[in-house]
Amino acid sequence: MTTAVHPSAIVHPGARLAAGVEVGPYSIVGPKVEVGEGSWIGSHVVLDGRTRIGPGNKVFHFASIGAPPQDKKYAGEDTAVEIGARNTIREYVTINRGTALDVGVTRVGDDNWIMAYVHVAHDCQIGSHTIFANACQLAGHVTVGDWAIFGATTLVHQFVHIGAHAFTGMGTYLPQDLPPFVTAAGNMAQPYGINSEGLKRRGFTPETINGLKRAYRTLYRKGLSLEEARRKLEAQAAECPPVREILGFLSRSKRGIIR
């Protein structure tokens, strides 16, 4: 595979483009950028800072990846963006690099689908197989688990954690953590059951889904304190092991969960 750079694109001599990379018209690739094999960069894209993009990614027109964080405390430290493999990053997406006050790296995993106008702020940590519908906005330091799905215009407060397989409806505002498997919607976000349809599509058995529904009722519908709910979830995890993901998430939550 040969690398193809449009004559109008500006690629710094220090940039590293692997075999098969395509760079479209008027795009700019900075000196500390690495782009993996077979990735496609559309027109008018800006890749800046210390940015590493893995193989097989598609970055559409007018996206900006690796720009300085929108953080007034940032003083030019050598922070980074790391993006895995086979992601689709659509028009006008912005992914800012990290800050020295956190891990220093904004990360995106593999096989994610990030639609137009999504913003991923500094130090966010995004897993794999996620979907972000149009205009989702993640503040700094947000963590997103694998297979999470965000409805259009979902807004996420800084430092919030979203668990694996969680789902948000269109226009959701998340001021607190969203546990794994849970569906949320509204402003402020409210829980609306388990993401059953998504779990079915991913091969979860009916027995496991029923076990997670039971765990959801324990956490949200029994009127229990969080500590009481945890004790009951411990017992339920013996019959439904994925409940342990919920328990682990609760033990790590620092902002508290939506409830």
GUTIBA-465621 format. One line per field, with one value per residue: x, y, z of N, C-alpha, C in turn; residue number from 0; residue in one letter; chain. Coordinates in Angstrom, 2 decimals, padded with zeros to 5 digits. Layout:
nx <- c(X, ...)
ny <- c(Y, ...)
nz <- c(Z, ...)
cax <- c(X, ...)
cay <- c(Y, ...)
caz <- c(Z, ...)
cx <- c(X, ...)
cy <- c(Y, ...)
cz <- c(Z, ...)
num <- c(NUM, ...)
residu <- c(A, ...)
chaine <- c(A, ...)
This chain:
nx <- c(000.84, 000.49, 001.24, -000.93, -000.98, -002.77, -001.99, -002.56, -002.60, -000.96, 001.67, 003.75, 007.31, 008.18, 006.06, 004.61, 003.49, 001.92, 001.99, -000.36, -001.92, -004.20, -004.42, -006.51, -007.60, -006.32, -005.89, -004.13, -001.25, 000.50, 003.88, 004.32, 002.66, 001.34, 000.10, -001.72, -001.50, -003.35, -005.27, -007.69, -007.79, -009.85, -010.84, -009.67, -009.03, -007.51, -004.72, -003.05, -000.48, 000.94, -000.08, -001.37, -002.64, -004.24, -004.35, -006.51, -008.46, -011.07, -011.26, -013.25, -014.20, -013.12, -012.67, -011.00, -008.20, -006.22, -005.68, -004.78, -005.93, -009.09, -008.64, -007.95, -005.82, -003.90, -000.58, 000.96, 002.15, 003.63, 001.44, -000.98, -002.85, -004.35, -005.47, -007.19, -007.82, -009.65, -011.71, -014.51, -014.70, -016.56, -017.69, -016.49, -015.86, -014.24, -011.35, -009.56, -006.17, -004.61, -004.08, -001.54, -002.33, -003.82, -004.00, -002.66, -003.13, -005.55, -007.72, -008.98, -010.54, -010.96, -012.84, -014.95, -017.80, -018.18, -020.12, -021.06, -019.96, -019.38, -017.80, -014.86, -013.37, -010.34, -008.32, -010.25, -011.31, -012.05, -013.63, -014.03, -015.99, -018.06, -020.85, -021.44, -023.91, -024.91, -023.48, -022.92, -021.46, -018.63, -017.29, -014.15, -012.03, -013.76, -014.88, -015.57, -017.15, -016.79, -018.90, -020.88, -023.63, -024.60, -027.23, -028.20, -026.93, -026.34, -025.08, -022.26, -021.06, -017.94, -015.53, -017.34, -018.28, -019.14, -020.67, -019.97, -021.93, -023.98, -026.66, -027.84, -030.62, -031.73, -030.68, -029.95, -028.71, -025.96, -025.08, -023.92, -022.46, -023.13, -024.27, -023.07, -024.87, -027.24, -030.02, -030.48, -032.18, -033.16, -033.09, -032.47, -030.61, -032.42, -032.86, -033.93, -034.38, -032.87, -030.51, -031.79, -032.28, -029.88, -028.18, -029.25, -028.58, -025.87, -025.48, -026.06, -027.56, -031.07, -031.43, -029.31, -029.92, -032.35, -031.36, -029.85, -031.88, -033.19, -031.18, -031.15, -033.70, -033.26, -031.33, -032.61, -035.43, -036.40, -036.35, -034.14, -031.25, -028.03, -026.01, -027.46, -028.51, -026.16, -025.39, -027.40, -026.99, -024.52, -025.21, -026.83, -025.00, -023.80, -025.46, -025.73, -023.16, -022.39, -023.41, -021.43, -019.94, -021.46, -021.27, -018.49, -018.26, -019.81, -018.20, -016.05, -017.05, -016.97, -018.40, -020.91, -023.91, -026.43, -029.75)
ny <- c(-001.19, 002.21, 005.51, 008.32, 011.63, 014.55, 017.20, 019.76, 019.48, 019.95, 018.49, 018.01, 017.53, 016.02, 014.43, 011.15, 008.94, 005.96, 003.07, 003.17, 005.26, 007.91, 011.33, 014.04, 016.93, 020.11, 019.47, 019.45, 018.24, 017.84, 018.12, 016.17, 014.07, 010.81, 008.49, 005.59, 002.54, 002.37, 004.28, 006.86, 010.23, 012.90, 015.91, 019.21, 018.60, 018.89, 017.74, 017.78, 018.59, 016.11, 013.45, 010.27, 008.09, 005.11, 002.12, 001.91, 003.91, 006.35, 009.67, 012.34, 015.30, 018.51, 017.85, 018.18, 017.18, 016.70, 019.32, 022.04, 021.76, 022.99, 024.49, 026.66, 026.39, 025.11, 025.09, 024.74, 022.22, 019.06, 017.19, 014.65, 012.89, 009.77, 007.43, 004.52, 001.73, 001.49, 003.35, 005.51, 008.82, 011.54, 014.53, 017.69, 016.88, 017.32, 016.59, 017.05, 017.38, 015.95, 017.05, 018.21, 018.02, 015.79, 012.49, 013.21, 012.38, 012.12, 009.58, 007.33, 004.33, 001.37, 000.79, 002.62, 004.77, 007.89, 010.56, 013.56, 016.77, 016.09, 016.62, 015.87, 016.36, 017.41, 014.83, 012.85, 009.44, 007.02, 003.99, 001.07, 000.27, 002.08, 004.37, 007.60, 009.80, 012.64, 015.75, 015.27, 016.15, 016.02, 016.89, 017.70, 015.00, 012.83, 009.44, 006.65, 003.59, 000.42, -000.22, 001.62, 003.81, 006.89, 009.13, 011.74, 015.01, 014.57, 015.63, 015.70, 016.04, 017.22, 014.85, 012.76, 009.30, 006.76, 003.69, 000.42, -000.65, 001.10, 003.47, 006.46, 008.65, 010.96, 014.30, 014.11, 015.08, 014.43, 014.73, 013.19, 009.91, 007.17, 003.99, 000.71, -000.90, 000.51, 002.49, 005.92, 009.09, 012.49, 015.81, 016.96, 013.86, 010.82, 007.44, 004.75, 001.94, -001.15, -001.50, -003.32, -004.08, -003.48, -005.26, -007.73, -007.69, -007.96, -010.51, -011.32, -013.58, -014.46, -015.14, -013.84, -011.16, -010.93, -011.25, -008.90, -007.03, -007.53, -006.72, -004.01, -003.22, -003.62, -001.66, 000.70, 000.69, -000.31, 001.30, 001.33, 002.21, 003.19, 001.59, -000.56, -001.56, -002.39, -004.59, -006.43, -006.72, -007.99, -010.59, -011.28, -011.33, -013.80, -015.47, -014.11, -013.18, -010.72, -008.71, -008.07, -006.21, -003.92, -003.60, -003.18, -000.78, 000.93, 000.98, 002.44, 004.91, 008.41, 010.75, 010.01, 008.22, 008.64, 008.80)
nz <- c(000.00, -000.80, 000.38, 000.15, -000.37, -000.74, -003.02, -002.01, 000.71, 003.89, 005.25, 007.88, 007.80, 009.96, 010.69, 010.89, 008.64, 008.04, 005.82, 003.16, 004.10, 003.53, 002.82, 002.65, 000.63, 001.61, 004.26, 007.44, 008.93, 011.82, 013.31, 015.29, 014.88, 014.41, 012.11, 011.59, 009.63, 006.64, 007.34, 006.74, 006.01, 005.75, 003.92, 004.87, 007.50, 010.73, 012.31, 015.23, 017.69, 019.98, 018.70, 018.25, 015.96, 015.31, 013.15, 010.23, 010.65, 010.03, 009.37, 009.13, 007.21, 008.29, 010.94, 014.13, 015.77, 018.58, 019.32, 021.61, 025.03, 026.22, 028.67, 031.18, 032.86, 031.47, 030.32, 028.07, 028.26, 027.28, 026.26, 025.15, 022.53, 022.06, 019.80, 018.96, 016.82, 013.73, 014.06, 013.39, 012.71, 012.50, 010.68, 011.82, 014.40, 017.56, 019.33, 022.08, 023.38, 026.37, 029.84, 032.11, 034.71, 034.98, 033.61, 031.36, 028.81, 026.31, 025.49, 023.03, 022.28, 020.33, 017.29, 017.51, 016.95, 016.07, 015.77, 013.86, 015.04, 017.66, 020.80, 022.48, 025.37, 027.16, 028.60, 028.63, 028.71, 026.63, 025.90, 023.87, 020.92, 021.24, 020.68, 019.63, 019.12, 017.06, 018.05, 020.78, 023.89, 025.75, 028.79, 030.46, 031.65, 031.63, 031.76, 029.75, 029.37, 027.56, 024.72, 025.34, 024.55, 023.23, 023.00, 020.66, 021.30, 023.97, 027.09, 029.16, 032.38, 033.78, 034.97, 035.24, 035.18, 032.90, 032.64, 031.16, 028.37, 028.91, 028.20, 026.77, 026.30, 023.71, 024.19, 026.86, 030.08, 031.99, 035.18, 037.08, 037.80, 035.56, 035.91, 034.73, 032.08, 032.39, 031.31, 030.63, 030.67, 030.00, 031.55, 034.53, 034.27, 034.47, 035.64, 033.52, 033.46, 032.24, 029.56, 027.62, 024.92, 023.60, 024.95, 024.16, 021.44, 021.64, 022.44, 025.06, 027.30, 027.82, 030.53, 031.82, 031.22, 032.58, 035.16, 035.39, 035.19, 037.58, 039.34, 038.70, 039.65, 042.36, 042.87, 042.15, 042.54, 044.94, 047.11, 048.74, 050.71, 049.37, 050.42, 051.48, 049.11, 047.84, 049.44, 048.88, 046.13, 046.12, 046.90, 044.73, 042.67, 042.71, 041.28, 038.92, 037.27, 035.78, 037.39, 039.13, 037.76, 038.08, 040.86, 041.14, 039.74, 041.37, 043.65, 042.75, 042.13, 042.38, 042.12, 042.74, 041.79, 039.20, 040.39)
cax <- c(000.00, 001.24, 000.64, -001.40, -001.21, -003.23, -001.00, -002.89, -002.45, 000.32, 002.12, 005.07, 008.30, 008.33, 004.90, 004.84, 002.33, 002.18, 001.59, -001.78, -002.63, -004.62, -004.67, -007.30, -007.27, -006.25, -005.68, -002.85, -000.76, 001.60, 005.17, 004.36, 001.50, 001.52, -001.15, -001.49, -001.68, -004.67, -006.21, -008.13, -007.99, -010.60, -010.37, -009.76, -008.81, -006.30, -004.15, -002.11, 000.09, 001.47, -001.28, -001.13, -003.87, -003.94, -004.68, -007.87, -009.40, -011.60, -011.47, -013.96, -013.86, -013.17, -012.39, -009.79, -007.73, -004.93, -005.50, -004.62, -007.17, -009.81, -008.44, -007.15, -004.61, -002.93, 000.54, 001.77, 002.83, 003.66, 000.42, -001.18, -004.08, -004.11, -006.69, -006.94, -007.99, -010.95, -012.74, -015.09, -014.78, -017.24, -017.39, -016.43, -015.53, -013.05, -010.77, -008.44, -005.18, -004.75, -003.45, -000.55, -002.98, -004.47, -003.11, -001.88, -003.48, -006.94, -007.68, -010.15, -010.18, -011.12, -014.16, -015.96, -018.53, -018.31, -020.82, -020.68, -020.01, -019.08, -016.61, -014.21, -012.46, -009.06, -008.17, -011.30, -010.86, -013.18, -013.34, -014.18, -017.33, -019.07, -021.51, -021.82, -024.71, -024.50, -023.40, -022.64, -020.40, -018.00, -016.36, -012.87, -011.82, -014.87, -014.52, -016.68, -016.90, -017.04, -020.26, -021.84, -024.27, -025.07, -028.15, -027.76, -026.85, -026.06, -024.07, -021.67, -020.30, -016.56, -015.23, -018.38, -017.98, -020.27, -020.32, -020.10, -023.26, -024.98, -027.35, -028.54, -031.54, -031.40, -030.82, -029.68, -027.62, -025.43, -024.25, -023.32, -022.08, -024.18, -023.75, -023.12, -026.11, -028.42, -030.50, -030.82, -032.68, -033.69, -032.26, -031.36, -030.79, -033.11, -032.70, -035.12, -034.25, -031.66, -030.36, -032.07, -032.14, -028.46, -027.61, -029.67, -027.80, -024.49, -025.41, -026.39, -028.66, -032.26, -031.24, -028.43, -030.66, -033.29, -030.59, -029.50, -033.12, -033.38, -030.20, -031.62, -034.80, -032.65, -030.60, -033.40, -036.88, -036.77, -036.29, -033.03, -030.07, -027.02, -025.30, -028.37, -028.57, -024.90, -025.39, -028.27, -026.34, -023.47, -025.84, -027.32, -023.88, -023.47, -026.28, -025.60, -021.83, -022.24, -023.76, -020.18, -019.53, -022.17, -020.67, -017.18, -018.50, -020.26, -017.08, -015.12, -017.72, -016.62, -019.42, -022.21, -024.62, -027.79, -030.65)
cay <- c(000.00, 003.46, 006.67, 009.30, 012.94, 015.51, 018.30, 020.95, 019.19, 020.33, 017.44, 018.37, 016.47, 015.19, 013.55, 009.77, 008.35, 004.56, 002.64, 003.19, 006.43, 008.93, 012.66, 014.77, 018.32, 021.20, 019.01, 019.83, 017.21, 018.47, 017.42, 015.09, 013.22, 009.49, 007.96, 004.18, 001.95, 002.30, 005.30, 007.84, 011.57, 013.65, 017.25, 020.26, 018.05, 019.34, 016.82, 018.67, 018.11, 014.74, 012.66, 008.97, 007.50, 003.75, 001.70, 001.71, 004.94, 007.29, 010.97, 013.09, 016.69, 019.59, 017.40, 018.72, 016.21, 017.01, 020.74, 022.26, 021.64, 024.21, 024.52, 027.86, 026.03, 024.50, 026.01, 024.27, 020.96, 018.10, 016.17, 013.84, 012.17, 008.43, 006.87, 003.14, 001.25, 001.29, 004.31, 006.45, 010.14, 012.29, 015.94, 018.70, 016.34, 017.89, 015.77, 017.83, 016.60, 015.94, 018.07, 017.71, 017.84, 014.47, 011.49, 013.82, 011.78, 011.84, 008.28, 006.73, 002.94, 000.80, 000.49, 003.58, 005.50, 009.22, 011.31, 014.95, 017.82, 015.59, 017.19, 015.06, 017.30, 016.93, 013.75, 011.83, 008.07, 006.36, 002.60, 000.58, -000.10, 003.05, 005.18, 008.96, 010.46, 014.01, 016.88, 014.95, 017.01, 015.47, 017.78, 017.09, 013.94, 011.87, 008.07, 005.96, 002.16, -000.20, -000.47, 002.65, 004.51, 008.21, 009.80, 013.05, 016.16, 014.22, 016.47, 014.98, 016.90, 016.79, 013.78, 011.73, 008.00, 006.05, 002.28, -000.36, -001.01, 002.09, 004.10, 007.72, 009.17, 012.25, 015.47, 013.78, 015.73, 013.57, 015.43, 012.18, 008.69, 006.28, 002.63, -000.19, -001.54, 001.31, 003.50, 007.19, 010.14, 013.67, 016.87, 016.11, 012.47, 009.87, 006.06, 004.18, 000.51, -001.75, -001.42, -004.72, -004.32, -003.52, -006.49, -008.82, -007.62, -008.36, -011.92, -011.65, -014.55, -013.96, -015.31, -012.77, -009.91, -010.92, -011.01, -007.48, -006.30, -007.68, -005.84, -002.63, -002.98, -003.52, -000.40, 001.89, 000.62, -000.92, 002.29, 001.00, 003.06, 002.63, 000.51, -001.72, -002.12, -003.09, -005.89, -007.33, -007.00, -008.98, -011.90, -011.54, -011.55, -015.22, -016.08, -013.32, -012.57, -009.32, -007.77, -007.63, -004.97, -002.82, -003.43, -002.55, 000.61, 001.68, 001.16, 003.43, 006.18, 009.52, 011.80, 009.45, 007.80, 009.18, 007.93)
caz <- c(000.00, -000.86, 001.04, -000.83, 000.23, -001.75, -003.17, -001.22, 002.14, 004.48, 006.17, 008.38, 007.58, 011.15, 010.85, 010.47, 007.99, 007.69, 004.48, 002.84, 004.63, 002.57, 003.41, 001.67, 000.31, 002.59, 005.63, 008.04, 009.83, 012.54, 013.35, 016.27, 014.59, 013.80, 011.57, 011.34, 008.31, 006.03, 007.81, 005.74, 006.56, 004.74, 003.60, 005.88, 008.84, 011.41, 013.30, 015.89, 018.93, 020.02, 018.42, 017.63, 015.43, 014.93, 011.78, 009.77, 011.07, 009.06, 009.99, 008.08, 006.92, 009.28, 012.30, 014.77, 016.75, 019.17, 019.65, 023.05, 025.80, 026.60, 030.11, 031.42, 033.61, 030.56, 030.09, 026.97, 028.54, 026.17, 026.48, 023.94, 022.18, 021.52, 019.21, 018.57, 015.45, 013.06, 014.50, 012.44, 013.35, 011.46, 010.42, 012.88, 015.72, 018.19, 020.40, 022.61, 024.10, 027.82, 030.65, 033.07, 036.00, 034.97, 033.01, 030.29, 027.52, 025.96, 024.81, 022.38, 021.99, 018.99, 016.72, 017.96, 015.91, 016.66, 014.73, 013.64, 016.06, 019.01, 021.44, 023.52, 026.02, 027.66, 029.57, 028.56, 028.46, 025.97, 025.60, 022.50, 020.44, 021.67, 019.66, 020.03, 018.10, 016.74, 018.98, 022.17, 024.43, 026.95, 029.49, 030.76, 032.63, 031.58, 031.42, 029.08, 029.23, 026.26, 024.22, 025.73, 023.42, 023.64, 022.10, 020.18, 022.20, 025.37, 027.74, 030.29, 033.28, 033.97, 035.93, 035.28, 034.61, 032.28, 032.64, 029.93, 027.89, 029.29, 027.07, 027.08, 025.30, 023.11, 025.04, 028.26, 030.80, 033.04, 036.16, 037.95, 037.11, 035.03, 036.07, 033.58, 031.62, 032.71, 030.37, 031.27, 029.79, 030.66, 032.09, 034.85, 033.85, 035.33, 035.15, 032.89, 033.25, 031.68, 028.10, 027.24, 023.48, 023.29, 025.49, 023.28, 020.20, 021.93, 022.79, 026.44, 027.37, 028.55, 031.97, 032.29, 031.14, 033.70, 036.37, 035.43, 035.51, 039.03, 039.98, 038.52, 040.60, 043.69, 043.00, 041.85, 042.73, 046.22, 048.18, 049.62, 050.68, 048.48, 051.12, 051.52, 047.75, 047.59, 050.11, 048.12, 044.84, 046.37, 046.87, 043.38, 041.76, 042.67, 040.24, 037.68, 037.41, 035.34, 038.46, 039.74, 037.08, 038.74, 042.18, 040.98, 039.34, 042.55, 044.57, 042.19, 041.84, 043.26, 042.01, 043.02, 040.58, 039.04, 041.16)
cx <- c(000.88, 000.48, 000.28, -001.75, -001.61, -002.23, -001.30, -002.78, -001.06, 000.68, 003.55, 006.05, 008.48, 007.17, 005.23, 003.54, 002.68, 001.71, 000.07, -002.57, -002.98, -004.91, -005.31, -006.90, -007.32, -006.15, -004.28, -002.47, 000.51, 002.81, 005.23, 003.21, 001.95, 000.16, -000.89, -001.93, -003.14, -005.68, -006.48, -008.43, -008.66, -010.02, -010.55, -009.68, -007.52, -005.91, -002.97, -001.50, 000.70, 000.28, -000.89, -002.47, -003.52, -004.38, -006.18, -008.89, -009.87, -011.93, -012.03, -013.65, -014.07, -013.03, -011.09, -009.39, -006.35, -004.67, -005.33, -005.96, -007.79, -009.83, -007.50, -005.88, -003.54, -001.85, 001.50, 002.52, 002.69, 002.72, -000.01, -002.62, -003.66, -005.44, -006.34, -007.21, -009.46, -012.06, -013.25, -015.34, -015.32, -016.94, -017.45, -016.25, -014.27, -012.62, -009.51, -007.46, -005.31, -004.07, -002.50, -001.17, -003.74, -003.49, -002.27, -002.20, -005.00, -006.95, -009.03, -009.73, -010.38, -012.59, -015.26, -016.56, -018.89, -018.88, -020.49, -020.87, -019.82, -017.81, -016.13, -013.14, -011.23, -009.20, -009.34, -010.69, -012.06, -012.77, -013.52, -015.65, -018.42, -019.70, -021.87, -022.63, -024.35, -024.53, -023.35, -021.44, -019.89, -017.05, -015.10, -012.95, -012.96, -014.34, -015.75, -016.30, -017.23, -018.54, -021.30, -022.37, -024.87, -026.02, -027.67, -027.88, -026.76, -024.92, -023.58, -020.78, -018.90, -016.46, -016.30, -017.86, -019.26, -019.86, -020.52, -021.56, -024.35, -025.54, -027.97, -029.48, -031.10, -031.63, -030.57, -028.56, -027.22, -024.56, -023.52, -023.08, -023.29, -023.66, -023.84, -024.54, -027.35, -028.72, -030.89, -031.34, -033.12, -032.64, -032.95, -031.67, -031.50, -032.91, -034.02, -034.89, -032.91, -031.69, -030.57, -031.83, -030.68, -027.80, -028.01, -028.81, -026.37, -024.38, -025.62, -027.61, -029.86, -032.10, -030.37, -029.17, -031.67, -032.57, -030.20, -030.73, -033.41, -032.42, -030.62, -032.74, -034.26, -032.02, -031.53, -034.87, -037.32, -036.75, -035.17, -031.98, -029.04, -026.28, -026.17, -028.44, -027.31, -024.89, -026.26, -027.66, -025.21, -024.05, -026.29, -026.19, -023.47, -024.24, -026.13, -024.26, -021.70, -022.64, -022.50, -019.63, -020.19, -021.55, -019.31, -017.31, -018.90, -019.10, -016.10, -015.74, -017.35, -017.66, -020.79, -022.94, -025.94, -028.75, -032.03)
cy <- c(001.25, 004.57, 007.71, 010.60, 013.91, 016.68, 019.53, 020.72, 019.62, 019.29, 017.78, 017.21, 015.53, 014.24, 012.15, 009.18, 006.93, 004.26, 002.70, 004.34, 007.38, 010.22, 013.53, 016.22, 019.24, 020.73, 019.36, 018.75, 017.74, 017.57, 016.23, 014.08, 011.91, 008.98, 006.53, 003.72, 001.95, 003.32, 006.33, 009.15, 012.40, 015.04, 018.20, 019.72, 018.63, 018.31, 017.53, 017.98, 016.72, 013.78, 011.37, 008.35, 006.13, 003.41, 001.69, 002.73, 005.77, 008.59, 011.90, 014.58, 017.60, 019.11, 018.02, 017.77, 016.63, 018.47, 020.91, 022.18, 023.00, 024.31, 025.69, 027.57, 025.44, 025.52, 025.47, 022.97, 019.99, 016.94, 015.58, 013.43, 010.82, 007.83, 005.48, 002.86, 001.28, 002.18, 005.12, 007.76, 011.11, 013.79, 016.78, 018.12, 017.03, 016.98, 016.49, 016.96, 016.81, 017.10, 017.42, 017.46, 016.52, 013.49, 012.04, 013.31, 011.66, 010.59, 007.91, 005.33, 002.54, 000.72, 001.38, 004.32, 006.85, 010.16, 012.81, 015.83, 017.31, 016.26, 016.25, 015.93, 016.60, 015.82, 012.77, 010.48, 007.29, 004.95, 002.26, 000.25, 000.85, 003.74, 006.53, 009.57, 011.94, 014.95, 016.48, 015.76, 016.42, 016.50, 017.01, 015.95, 012.91, 010.50, 007.35, 004.50, 001.65, -000.35, 000.54, 003.36, 005.81, 008.77, 011.20, 014.11, 015.77, 015.10, 015.76, 015.92, 016.34, 015.78, 012.70, 010.45, 007.37, 004.59, 001.61, -000.68, -000.05, 002.78, 005.39, 008.10, 010.53, 013.38, 015.22, 014.66, 014.85, 014.37, 014.48, 010.90, 007.86, 004.85, 001.79, -000.71, -000.66, 002.31, 004.76, 008.16, 011.32, 014.63, 017.38, 014.64, 011.66, 008.47, 005.52, 002.71, 000.11, -001.62, -002.81, -004.99, -004.38, -004.80, -007.70, -008.85, -008.09, -009.76, -012.26, -012.57, -013.93, -014.07, -014.19, -011.43, -009.82, -010.68, -009.55, -006.61, -006.37, -006.77, -004.38, -002.30, -002.83, -002.15, 000.81, 001.84, 000.08, 000.07, 002.05, 002.10, 002.41, 001.48, -000.74, -002.39, -002.89, -004.48, -006.89, -007.67, -008.01, -010.38, -012.26, -011.85, -013.02, -015.93, -015.37, -012.56, -011.13, -008.29, -007.28, -006.37, -003.75, -002.54, -002.75, -001.09, 001.45, 001.95, 002.22, 004.81, 007.24, 010.65, 011.32, 009.12, 008.55, 008.24, 008.53)
cz <- c(000.00, -000.14, 000.00, -000.11, -000.88, -001.84, -002.34, 000.28, 002.60, 005.53, 006.59, 008.14, 008.77, 011.39, 010.32, 009.95, 007.56, 006.28, 004.33, 003.42, 003.49, 003.33, 002.35, 001.52, 001.52, 004.04, 006.10, 009.06, 010.49, 012.72, 014.30, 016.06, 013.97, 013.34, 011.11, 009.96, 007.87, 006.53, 006.72, 006.45, 005.48, 004.49, 004.78, 007.31, 009.41, 012.46, 013.93, 017.10, 018.82, 019.93, 017.72, 017.25, 014.87, 013.51, 011.51, 010.22, 009.89, 009.78, 008.92, 008.16, 008.12, 010.73, 012.81, 015.89, 017.25, 019.47, 021.16, 023.78, 026.08, 028.13, 030.41, 032.21, 032.69, 030.20, 029.04, 027.21, 027.36, 026.45, 025.14, 023.74, 021.62, 021.06, 018.67, 017.10, 015.02, 013.61, 013.32, 013.17, 012.31, 011.51, 011.71, 014.29, 016.24, 019.34, 020.88, 023.37, 025.61, 028.51, 031.65, 034.44, 036.08, 034.34, 031.87, 028.91, 027.41, 025.10, 024.23, 021.96, 020.54, 018.60, 017.27, 016.78, 016.51, 015.60, 014.80, 014.88, 017.49, 019.53, 022.55, 024.15, 026.59, 028.69, 029.60, 028.20, 027.92, 025.60, 024.14, 022.20, 020.94, 020.46, 020.29, 018.90, 018.03, 017.95, 020.45, 022.64, 025.74, 027.53, 029.85, 031.76, 032.66, 031.16, 030.88, 028.89, 027.84, 025.99, 024.71, 024.49, 023.95, 022.59, 021.76, 021.26, 023.68, 025.88, 028.99, 031.08, 033.47, 035.12, 036.03, 034.63, 034.08, 032.13, 031.29, 029.64, 028.35, 028.04, 027.55, 025.94, 024.79, 024.12, 026.52, 028.82, 031.97, 034.00, 037.10, 037.15, 036.69, 035.08, 034.79, 033.34, 031.75, 031.59, 031.14, 030.23, 030.64, 031.15, 033.36, 034.49, 034.92, 034.77, 034.61, 032.53, 032.66, 030.16, 027.49, 025.77, 023.07, 023.77, 024.64, 022.02, 020.42, 022.47, 024.24, 026.47, 028.08, 030.06, 032.55, 032.28, 032.28, 035.02, 036.52, 035.71, 037.01, 039.79, 039.86, 039.51, 042.03, 043.90, 042.94, 042.28, 044.08, 047.38, 049.17, 049.60, 049.77, 049.15, 051.22, 050.16, 047.43, 048.22, 049.35, 046.76, 045.00, 046.31, 045.46, 042.41, 041.69, 041.57, 038.89, 037.74, 036.88, 036.39, 039.17, 039.05, 037.71, 040.10, 042.09, 040.61, 040.55, 043.50, 044.07, 042.01, 042.87, 043.21, 042.47, 041.72, 040.47, 039.74, 041.29)
num <- c(0, 1, 2, 3, 4, 5, 6, 7, 8, 9, 10, 11, 12, 13, 14, 15, 16, 17, 18, 19, 20, 21, 22, 23, 24, 25, 26, 27, 28, 29, 30, 31, 32, 33, 34, 35, 36, 37, 38, 39, 40, 41, 42, 43, 44, 45, 46, 47, 48, 49, 50, 51, 52, 53, 54, 55, 56, 57, 58, 59, 60, 61, 62, 63, 64, 65, 66, 67, 68, 69, 70, 71, 72, 73, 74, 75, 76, 77, 78, 79, 80, 81, 82, 83, 84, 85, 86, 87, 88, 89, 90, 91, 92, 93, 94, 95, 96, 97, 98, 99, 100, 101, 102, 103, 104, 105, 106, 107, 108, 109, 110, 111, 112, 113, 114, 115, 116, 117, 118, 119, 120, 121, 122, 123, 124, 125, 126, 127, 128, 129, 130, 131, 132, 133, 134, 135, 136, 137, 138, 139, 140, 141, 142, 143, 144, 145, 146, 147, 148, 149, 150, 151, 152, 153, 154, 155, 156, 157, 158, 159, 160, 161, 162, 163, 164, 165, 166, 167, 168, 169, 170, 171, 172, 173, 174, 175, 176, 177, 178, 179, 180, 181, 182, 183, 184, 185, 186, 187, 188, 189, 190, 191, 192, 193, 194, 195, 196, 197, 198, 199, 200, 201, 202, 203, 204, 205, 206, 207, 208, 209, 210, 211, 212, 213, 214, 215, 216, 217, 218, 219, 220, 221, 222, 223, 224, 225, 226, 227, 228, 229, 230, 231, 232, 233, 234, 235, 236, 237, 238, 239, 240, 241, 242, 243, 244, 245, 246, 247, 248, 249, 250, 251, 252, 253, 254, 255, 256, 257, 258)
residu <- c(M, T, T, A, V, H, P, S, A, I, V, H, P, G, A, R, L, A, A, G, V, E, V, G, P, Y, S, I, V, G, P, K, V, E, V, G, E, G, S, W, I, G, S, H, V, V, L, D, G, R, T, R, I, G, P, G, N, K, V, F, H, F, A, S, I, G, A, P, P, Q, D, K, K, Y, A, G, E, D, T, A, V, E, I, G, A, R, N, T, I, R, E, Y, V, T, I, N, R, G, T, A, L, D, V, G, V, T, R, V, G, D, D, N, W, I, M, A, Y, V, H, V, A, H, D, C, Q, I, G, S, H, T, I, F, A, N, A, C, Q, L, A, G, H, V, T, V, G, D, W, A, I, F, G, A, T, T, L, V, H, Q, F, V, H, I, G, A, H, A, F, T, G, M, G, T, Y, L, P, Q, D, L, P, P, F, V, T, A, A, G, N, M, A, Q, P, Y, G, I, N, S, E, G, L, K, R, R, G, F, T, P, E, T, I, N, G, L, K, R, A, Y, R, T, L, Y, R, K, G, L, S, L, E, E, A, R, R, K, L, E, A, Q, A, A, E, C, P, P, V, R, E, I, L, G, F, L, S, R, S, K, R, G, I, I, R)
chaine <- c(A, A, A, A, A, A, A, A, A, A, A, A, A, A, A, A, A, A, A, A, A, A, A, A, A, A, A, A, A, A, A, A, A, A, A, A, A, A, A, A, A, A, A, A, A, A, A, A, A, A, A, A, A, A, A, A, A, A, A, A, A, A, A, A, A, A, A, A, A, A, A, A, A, A, A, A, A, A, A, A, A, A, A, A, A, A, A, A, A, A, A, A, A, A, A, A, A, A, A, A, A, A, A, A, A, A, A, A, A, A, A, A, A, A, A, A, A, A, A, A, A, A, A, A, A, A, A, A, A, A, A, A, A, A, A, A, A, A, A, A, A, A, A, A, A, A, A, A, A, A, A, A, A, A, A, A, A, A, A, A, A, A, A, A, A, A, A, A, A, A, A, A, A, A, A, A, A, A, A, A, A, A, A, A, A, A, A, A, A, A, A, A, A, A, A, A, A, A, A, A, A, A, A, A, A, A, A, A, A, A, A, A, A, A, A, A, A, A, A, A, A, A, A, A, A, A, A, A, A, A, A, A, A, A, A, A, A, A, A, A, A, A, A, A, A, A, A, A, A, A, A, A, A, A, A, A, A, A, A)
